[in-house]
Amino acid sequence: MHTSSAAQLHTTAEIASQPDCWRRAITLAEEPEVVAALPAAGERVAVIGCGTSWFMAQAYARLREDAGLGETDAFAASEFPFGRKYDRVVALSRSGTTTEVIDVLRKLRSNVPTTAVIGAPGTPVTELADQVVPLEFADERSVVQTRFATTALVLLRAHLGESLERVVLDAEQALFEPLAADLARSEQFTFLGGTAWTTGLAAEAALKMREASLSWAESYPAAEYRHGPIAITDEGSLVWVFGTPPVGLDLDVAAVGGRWVARDRDPLAELVAVHRLAVEVAQLRGLDPDTPRNLTRSVILDGTP
């Protein structure tokens, strides 16, 4: 099967642009209209998305609660609990056309304040949300999301008051350091969230491996790994942890033959390294990550625009 070289891929270019996008998002988070659009301290908030955006919502929700800024829930848009009361609902959507997100915003209209963080302005989501934070500079041509999702999370982390310059520097390091040659030849990939907020990042890492390279990839909270998932680990497995792992887990993985990866840098920067790995695995397998099997840029159901 013919594939483009890594240098020619839209996916590769978008992965490489993440540090620049993150810097723009950090600056954007300070603008008064953006501050006003995003959740205020003390608000009870729900964050929705589909696929990658849902996993970013999970990470943000836990970070916001842990920062003491208010109860925050994350839902796949299709699972939104309309019977619950929230002060604000935040929707994450790259395309602005995803049916499930549109359905939630339409049903909430005039009942709950809504904010959309979006990659493509002028789309149905922007017409339904009360306030919009456009990240058009992070929009993508690729089907597989990378930079929009991470840029949205950087924006939200900056709004929480985090200092993120080290995060950007870590991402630059993740882009340029060589990947160990044997990582891409793993037969099975397990990603673990070592801290509560990184469980969403682990889920996103597994999704990237499945989407781009059709890999057998799973994700779990790190403390849950011993409770069953370790059964699949063997000499062909790569186990990659985001954040601080439970003490001794690396030894457990080594004892059953798995390859262990854990680094002392921001977990979001680690996701950038996984983006690179997903492209490398795809190309080793003769796949084109710019055109992943069975996927489109946006899921639009029943003719909804």
Phi, psi and omega in degrees: 000132180281135173229156175287156173291157182304324182293338183268351187283139169300320182302315181296316180297320181290323175300315183292337183276359187299315179304318178296318178297320181296320179298320178295322180293322179298318177293317180300324183297343180270350183288137187304321182291330177285317177303318181290331183280331184271162188302136176276157177303135178093344178290144172270121195234143166243141179239130183237157175185179176232141179059234181306318181297326176296319181292324174294323177299320179298315180297313180297318182301316181290321177299319182294316178296315181296334177279357178075026185262357176138154178299131185220124179247151176236135182224143160299137186304326180292344183250017184296131182271096186294344179281349180273155181255127178230152176279335180201146172241129179252128178251130174255124182206117177293310188276332185074012184234002185293126188302314185295323178292316178301317181300317180296312182296323179295318182288332181273351188303132179073001179250322182223134175300135181232146177230135176247127170259119198220152178265332185240100177296162177074025181246169184305323180298321181292333179282337183263331182284147178290322179225149185229134171246102183277134174241052185298335178292344179253004177297165189224153169273335183291151170288315181284120182285136169225286192289328179297313183298313181292324178294320176299318180291323175298316177304312183291322177294320177298320179295332176286351178100010179288147171270121194242011181298320178296326179300317179295316179296321177298322179294320177297320176297317181297332180284328190252343179284143181296141171280137176303134189300328185278347182299317185289346180264010175295150180266338183212141185237127174238129179245134186238138172271107183285335174234162192304316185287341183273357176298323175296323178293321178297318178298320179292322178299316179296320178298318179299318180295321179292314184295309189281326190233005180056035183276156169282104185224137181227166177214151182205158162299139187301322182291342179274349187298324180289342186270046176127306185301334180298344180299332182275351187282133175208198185295342178266006186261143170246127178243117188239124184252139176255117182091197186275120182277161173299146181300131175088353183293326178299323179290324178296319179294316179297325183295334179256009171097001184283157174268130186252132175232123175210127184233153180268069172211169186302136183301329179293326174293326175298326177297325176299320177296322177293323175306313179297318180298319181299319178295317181297317179297317179302315183289326175299330182266008178075024182256156177251106182294345175287340180229070184293148184295134172069010186243152171232167183297327181217143176267112181241118187253149171056031177074008179294133183287000000 
